[in-house]
Amino acid sequence: MTQKVLVLGGGTAGLLSGIALLQLAPGAEVTVVRSSALSHIMVGEGTFADTPRMLHGPLGVPRDEFLASTNPTVKLGIRFEWGPRPYFDYPFEEDFDNQILPGPDKPWGYYHLTDARDESPFPATTRRTRVGYHVENQRFVEYLEGFFEQLGGDLVEGKVIGAERSDAGLDCVLIEGGARMSADLYVDASGFRGELIHRTLGEPYVSMRDHLFCDRAVVGGWQRGDEPIQLYTTVETMDSGWAWQIEHEHLVNRGYVYCSAFADDEEASAEFLRKNPLVAPATLRVIRFETRRIRRSWVGNVVAVGNSCGFIEPLEATNLQLICQQAMRLAETVATSGPSGAEAIDAYNEAVTEQWIDIQDFLAMHYRFNTRLNTPFWKMARNDTPLGNLEPYIEEYKRSGPVLMGQRNSMFGVDGHLAILLGMRVPWRETGVR
């Protein structure tokens, strides 16, 4: 049965949703409505470990074509300037699941900053099977547009100015100039404004500010000189938050995520420029955001994907991974249950909510145990950040040390949790601080 799907928004969320529907929901007719007048947040993006597998597997993006068109750089993990160590590395390989705890007198031999291992955890790419990307957003979007059209998708220029409701949710969307567009299913990929799911249907957002306190970012960068291209994203502790560095072939992308209760825009920009003298002051942009998720991501015949579904700071580069997972789950639900199966919609909403909570709690752990600075922000973060569903796991870790148990259903797995806890030297009772 043919399903007509209308996607609002031509960024990564809208295009990947359209591609997933065309690839995984046979018979879907997909139109993406985008407005060139609406600018995207043009920052470099780093992917999580499994994002390339999804792109080049279920979503069918040809690897060689993608690499030639977008020219991404390789990402083997994250380097954290975080906690009491000079730095620690979080590689994408599953280094814990394949090892045996050597004994209570040593932490896992994985850690290259102890005497247990001196070699870098980021060796030659030939030894790594879980590899992410650093990709420039504009190139990525331009490639996805072409690939979406190759699959038979319809890419339409137009500005949505409103929508009309029906008993099913939406009856149609209204396009500037008088056009009315209707579909069986509407995908809201309109970004932070949540045009359909929030503004039209009134579905509320649920704040995550009680776990994650940052609400702004100042963004800059510079043209690469002779500095080497690093095969990881760098995450640096700052006075009122943290900074990222994403490596592209010709550009170094930098940004500072901070809490406006502890630093205003001028103070954050001054700290950012002081620590990054290659950034030209005139190029700085301040982005305001709210860490939040939509209460239900699928309401009636409207599904939110991307920033309209929720936004969480990119501390672990989960944005593209989430979009891919949500888009694939949406397409599979449409393929098996159609656009209106009530039980399937409930299961979809439950799965998406669990994803948001998983990421929220994992990032909260980064703040709770980061002892690197004693600024007012970081004192507050260590005292006031709740761990949510991770509280029992952390208590067990403190009692027993880094055992291979729990968190296997998390996006980050056993390895991700242990990499962060051990990297920040979170102590356990048996042997003290590692």
N, C-alpha and C positions, 0 to 999 in steps of 0.2 A: 504494500500500500504506500502510495506517495505521501510524504509528509513535507509540507511547506514550512521552512524555517527562516525567520528573519532575524539577523544578527545586527544589533545596534552597536557600532564601534569598530573602527578599522585598525586598532592597535594589535599588539601581540595576542591579547585575550580573545578578541573577536575573530581574528584570522585563524588562530589555532583551534578555536571552537568550530569554525566553519570547516576547516580541514578534517578535524576528527569526525564530524558528522558525515562528510562526503566519503571518508575512508571506512567508517565502521558502522554506519547506519544505511544500508542499501535502500535506494529509493528516495532518500532525502534530497529535496531541492532547496539549496541554501543561497540566500542573498545576504550579503554584508553591505550595510549602509554606513558610509563613512563621510566625514566632512573635513576637507582639507583646511578649512578655516580654524578648526580646533587643533591646537598644537599638542604634541605629546611631550612628556617629560623626558627629554633626550639625554639620558645618562647611559654610561656603559653598564652592561649587565653581566653578572657572573651566574652560571648555572650551578645547580646541585649535582650530586654524583650521577644520578640515574636519568637526568633530563635528556642527554644525547641518546640513550637507549630508547626512550619513548619517542623522540623525534624521528629516529631512523628505523624504529621498529614498527609499532602499531600505527603511528601517524604517517609512515611511508615517505618521509622526506629523504631523498637520495643523498647519501653522505657526501660523495664527491662533488655533486652539484652544489650542495649547501656550502661546503668548505670553499669552493672556488668563488661563490657569489658573496659570501659574508666575511671571509677571511678571519675567522676567529683565532684566538690564541688558546693554547692548551691550559687547562686548569687541573692540577692534581690534588688540590685541597686548599686549606686556609692556614695562614700563619697568623697566630694571635700574639700580639704584644699586650699581654693580659695576665693578671696574676703576678706572683712573686718571681717567676722565671724571667730571664731576659726576653724570651719568647717561647712559644711551643707551637707545634704543628699538628693540624688535624687533617691527615690525608684521607682520601676517599676509599682506600683499600680497607678490607676487613682484617685488620692486623691483630685484633684481640681474639676473635672467634677461632683463629687458627693457632693459638698459642696455649701453653700451659703455665699457670702461675708458678714462678720459680721458687717461691717460699715467702714466709712472712717478713724476712729481712730486706726484701727488695720490692719495688713496684714492678709493674710489667716491663719486660725488657725492651718493649716498644720505644721507650722514651730516650731519644738520642741525646738529651741534655744531661743524662746521668752517666755514670761510668759503665752502664750496661750496654750502651750503644753510642758510637760516635758518628756513624754515617748519617747522611741526610735521609729523612723519610720521603723525600721527593727525588728519587733517582731518575734515571733515563726513562722516557715514556714507554719504551719497549717492555719494561718490567711492570707496567701498570695496566690493569684491565678496566678500572672504573675511572673514567676521565671526563671532566666537565669542560665547559667553554667559557672564555671571556668574549663577548660579542658586542659590537656597536649596535645600539638600538635601531638607528635609522636603516642601516644595511639589512638588519634582520627583518624589519617590517617590509621593506621593499622586496626582499626575497619571498616572504610569505604571501604577499599580494600576488606575485606572479605564479607561485605554486598553486595557490587557491584557485586561480582562474584556469590553470592547466587541468585541474581536476573537474572542471565544469561548474565551478561556483560563479555567481554573478556579483561583481563588485560595483556598487552604485554610489555615485556622488550625491550627497544630499544632507541637509541639516534637519534633524528631527526637532520639531517645535512643540510637540505635545503628543498625547495618545488618548484614545477613547476606550473606556472600560466596557466589559461585558460580564455576564455571569461566570464565564470561564476564566476571567482575568482581564485580558485585553481583547478588543475588537479590531483595532487598527492603530497604526502610528501615523502622525500627521507630519508631512514634509514641507519645509518652507517652499512657497510657490504654489501650494494647494493640493499636492498629490497625497493620496491616502494609500497606505500599504498594509495589507493584512496577511496573516499566516496562521498555521496550526500551532506553532510554537515560536516564542520570542526569546532570544538570548540577549540579556542586558550586559553588554561589555562597554558601557559608556564611561567607565572610570569612576572617580571619586563621587561624582554627582548621583550615581544610581538612578538614572532618569526613569526607568520603567519600574524596577523592583521597589524603589524607595519613594521617589517623587510621585509616581502615578498610583501604585498599589498601596503605598503607605507602610510597607514592611519596615519595622524599626531596626536600627543598628544597635549592637551590643558592644559597649566599650570594653577594651582590655587595658585601660589606663591604670587599673588597680594592680596589674602585674608588670606592665611595661610603661615607663614614665616619659620616654622621649616623644616629642611631638613636632619637631622641626628638623630640617637639614639644610646646610649651606653646601652648594655644589660648585666645583671648579675643575681645573685640570690644566694640562700643558702638552704641547707637542713634544714627542719623545726626542731626546738628543742621543747621546751615545750610551745612556744607561741600559743595562741588560734587561731583557724581558723576563720577568719572574713568572714561574709556572704555578703561581698560587695567588689568591686574593689575600691582601694584607689587611688585618683589622687591628687598629691601634686605639688604646685607651686614651681618651681626652678628658679635660677637666670636668665637663658636664655631659659626657656621653662617649661616643666613639667615632672613629674615622675609618673609611674604607679606601683601598687603592686597588683599582682594576686595571690590568695590563692589556693594552692593545698594541698592534704593531707600530702605529704612528702616533698614538695618543696615550697619555696616562690620565685616567679618570679618578678623581678624588672627591670625597664628600665627607661631611661632618654631621652626624646625627646627634641631636642634643635636646635637652629638656629646657623649655623656655622659662620654667620656674626658677632655674638656677643661672641662666645666661640669656640675655636678650640677643637679638639678631646682630647688633653691632659688636657685642662682646664675643659672640661665637665666631663671627667673621674675622675679628682681629686675631683670635687665637689660631684659627685655621690658616690665615695668611702668615702669621709668625712662624708656624711650624711647616709651612709649605711655600717658601719664598718664590718658587717658580710659577705659582698661580698669579695671573694678572688680576688685580682687584676689580677691574671693570667687567670681568667675565663672571663674577660670582652671581649665583641665583639662590634665593632662599625659598624653600618649599615647606609649606605648612601641611601637616597631616594629622589624622586621628587614628590611633591604633584601635581597630574595631572589626567586627564581623557582622554580617546581616543575620538576623535571628533565624530566618528560613531562607535558604538560597533558591529554592524552587517553590513558587507560589502560583497556583492556578496554571496558566500556560506561559509563565515567565520564569526564566532561570537566569540567575546572576553568575557571571564568571569574571575573574580578575578583580580589579580594585572595586568594582561595584558590589562584589561579594564580600570583600573585606580587604584590609591592608594591615600588614605587620612589617615592622622595620626589617631591612634586608641583612640582618646580622649573620644569617646562615645561608643567604642567597636562595631562599625557598620560593620566590615569586614565580619564576618560569616553571619550576617543578609542579607547583600547585595548579597553575593554569593547565598544564598538560594533563595532570591527573583528573582535574575537574572536567575538562573537555572530553577526555576519553570515557569517563564514567557517564557523562551526559549522553554521549553518542551510543554507548552500550545500552543504557536504559531506554532510549528512544527505539533502538533496534529490537529490543526484546519485549517492551511493554507499551510502546507507542508514547504519544506526548501527554497522556492523561491517566496513567495507571496509578491509583491512589497509594497502594502499598509500595510500589516502586519509588514514588516520589518521597514518601516518608523515609524509606531506607536511604535514598540519596541524601536527603537533608541531614539525617543522623550521621552519615559517613563524613560529610563535609564539615559539620560542626566538630566532630571528633578530631579531624585534621587541624582545624584552627586551634583547638585546645592543646593538642600535642605540641604544636610549634610554640604557642604562648608559653607553656610550662618549660620547654627546653630552653628558650631564650631567657626566661626568668632565672634559670640556674646560672647563666653567664653573669648576671648582675649580682645575684646573691653572694657569690663567692669570689668576686674579683677584688683582691686586696692591693692592687697595684698603686692606687692613689688614695689619699685621705682628704680629698676635696669635699665640700659640703654635699655635692651630688652623690658621690660614691659612698659616703658615710650613710646617707639616706637609703641608697639602693641596697646596701648590705643589711641594713636594719629592717627595711620595710617591704622588700620584695617577697611575696608569697611564692611557694613552689607548686601550689595547686595539687594536681594528681600525682606529681613526682615526690610529694612529701614522704610516703612510705618507702619508696625506693631509696631516697637519700638517707633516711634513717637506717635502713639495712646496710647501705654502703658504709656509713659511719661505724656500724657495729662490726661488720665482717670484712670490709675492704672490697677490692674490685673483683667481685665474683661474677661469673658469666650467668646472670639470671635477670629476668625481667626486661622490659622495654623492647622486646623483639617485634612487637606489632607497631612500634613507632617508626616514623619516617627515618629517624636517626639511628635506630637500632642500638644494640649493646655497645658497639664500637664507638658510636658518636657520643653516647653518654659518658663512657669511660675516658675517652680522649679529652673531654672538657674537664671532668672532675680531676683526673690525674694531672692534666696540664696546669690547672690552677692550684695543685698541691692541696686539695681538700683532704683533711686528715681522716683516718679511721682509728678506732680506739686501740686495736691490738698492737700496732707498731708506730703510731704517731705520724707526724707529717712526713710525706714523701717528697 
